[in-house]
Amino acid sequence: MIPEFEYAAYVWSSYAIFAVVIAWQASVPFLRRRRLMAELREERALRSGHYGDQR
Amino acid sequence: MSAFHTLKVGFHRLGSPPNFYRLCTRLAPWFWIGFVVTATVGLYQALYVVPPDYQQSDSYRILFIHVPSAWQALAGYAIMAVLAAIALIWRIRTTEILAMACAPVGAAFTLICLATGAIWGKPMWGTWWVWDARLTSMLILLFIYLGIMGLYSAFEDRRKGARVACILVLVGVVNIPIIQFSVEWWTTLHQGSTINLLGESTMDPSMLPPLIWMTIAVKLMFTAVMLQRASLDLIDQDRRKRWVDGVIGEQSS
């Protein structure tokens, strides 16, 4: 199913770099959102004193 | 007149952080879906459908990611420059944040362009890198993107950082025509443009569809990440404000 190319190493390494950079760009906002939301929930709990609200 | 008024009101509403946040978080998933669909079609065509080139054989398939990334690196900078100009002139904070959100994605596409170009260059030119005008000006673009990101994060006051970085964005605009016309102004190892949007392309028409699909895909991806990053920057800056409590409440429920 994987096509056999001439210069295969060059072609596949280029596409791999593309995939890695796209995955990295997709995951950074996702991870940052998770961290930020956890921080904000913690800050809110500290302000209100309702620690049970945290997830 | 009423249409203009509606447009003006809509534009001003976008300046409101909660509205801007909601718009970003609602639109971003749709841009991601668009990216997945168009990239799947584009990659399938690039790897399975189009025939090998008669001179470069299969190595030319690198072009289907190299060229859209290069175009997006330049287009991303142009978008960032327009947003930076609006931010500096009208002092719209959401525009400032959007401009700053362009830099990391633009840098990522510049990096893809440089890396895939080097990988293509080795079998075709016999070298990974030459200091010709096109390659060097593209490397300078990467440094400008990194400089903007560094400057923005160097200030404790994010707004001050954004304003200083916006000035650097406008200074860096001078590099864009240099990149674009470098292959005409100087003798370069990098070839001249083979794809002309307004005239006839020297590229075989059978090779154009994957290039068009991948170009659309990277544009959608750029927009999705830009909106996501902007919404997160906004919420981070406004973490003490009341509207953010509402957002946390929505996320928790």
Chai-1 contact restraints between the chains, C-beta under 6 A:
chainA,res_idxA,chainB,res_idxB,connection_type,confidence,min_distance_angstrom,max_distance_angstrom,comment,restraint_id
A,P3,B,L47,contact,1.0,0.0,6.0,A-B,restraint_1
A,F5,B,D58,contact,1.0,0.0,6.0,A-B,restraint_2
A,E6,B,S57,contact,1.0,0.0,6.0,A-B,restraint_3
A,E6,B,D58,contact,1.0,0.0,6.0,A-B,restraint_4
A,Y7,B,D58,contact,1.0,0.0,6.0,A-B,restraint_5
A,Y7,B,S59,contact,1.0,0.0,6.0,A-B,restraint_6
A,Y7,B,P123,contact,1.0,0.0,6.0,A-B,restraint_7
A,Y10,B,S59,contact,1.0,0.0,6.0,A-B,restraint_8
A,Y10,B,I119,contact,1.0,0.0,6.0,A-B,restraint_9
A,Y10,B,P123,contact,1.0,0.0,6.0,A-B,restraint_10
A,V11,B,D58,contact,1.0,0.0,6.0,A-B,restraint_11
A,V11,B,R61,contact,1.0,0.0,6.0,A-B,restraint_12
A,S13,B,I119,contact,1.0,0.0,6.0,A-B,restraint_13
A,S14,B,I62,contact,1.0,0.0,6.0,A-B,restraint_14
A,S14,B,T116,contact,1.0,0.0,6.0,A-B,restraint_15
A,S14,B,I119,contact,1.0,0.0,6.0,A-B,restraint_16
A,I17,B,A115,contact,1.0,0.0,6.0,A-B,restraint_17
A,F18,B,I65,contact,1.0,0.0,6.0,A-B,restraint_18
A,F18,B,I112,contact,1.0,0.0,6.0,A-B,restraint_19
A,V21,B,A108,contact,1.0,0.0,6.0,A-B,restraint_20
A,V21,B,I112,contact,1.0,0.0,6.0,A-B,restraint_21
A,Q25,B,A108,contact,1.0,0.0,6.0,A-B,restraint_22
A,Q25,B,V225,contact,1.0,0.0,6.0,A-B,restraint_23
A,P29,B,Q228,contact,1.0,0.0,6.0,A-B,restraint_24
A,P29,B,R229,contact,1.0,0.0,6.0,A-B,restraint_25
A,R32,B,L232,contact,1.0,0.0,6.0,A-B,restraint_26
A,R33,B,L232,contact,1.0,0.0,6.0,A-B,restraint_27
A,M37,B,Q251,contact,1.0,0.0,6.0,A-B,restraint_28
A,L40,B,R239,contact,1.0,0.0,6.0,A-B,restraint_29
A,L40,B,I248,contact,1.0,0.0,6.0,A-B,restraint_30
A,R41,B,I248,contact,1.0,0.0,6.0,A-B,restraint_31
A,R44,B,I248,contact,1.0,0.0,6.0,A-B,restraint_32
